[in-house]
Amino acid sequence: MNDSPNHNYLLPKISIRYFSISLAFTGEDELNSVFAGLSKDGKLIMPIQDTFWDARFGMCADKFNVHWMFNRDKPKA
């Protein structure tokens, strides 16, 4: 028998609904190919597009509801 008090009531209740896996690419063709493959039969959250941080970025969830983020920095001129 354990006589230690239970202090779990002091811990915050945290509910994690999902997480996202982030992928970084150097090539546009590879970015588009992987994005198309993972988003097929899944859910498009944000299409691949130019961003204010000078990159191409998009998000999707695959058919298993795993969330993916895709990023490709634009080449420096």
Secondary structure, DSSP 8 states (H G I E B T S, - for coil): ---S---GGGS--------EEEEEES-HHHHHHHHHHHHTTSEEEEEEEE-TTSEEEEEEE-TT--EEEEEEE----
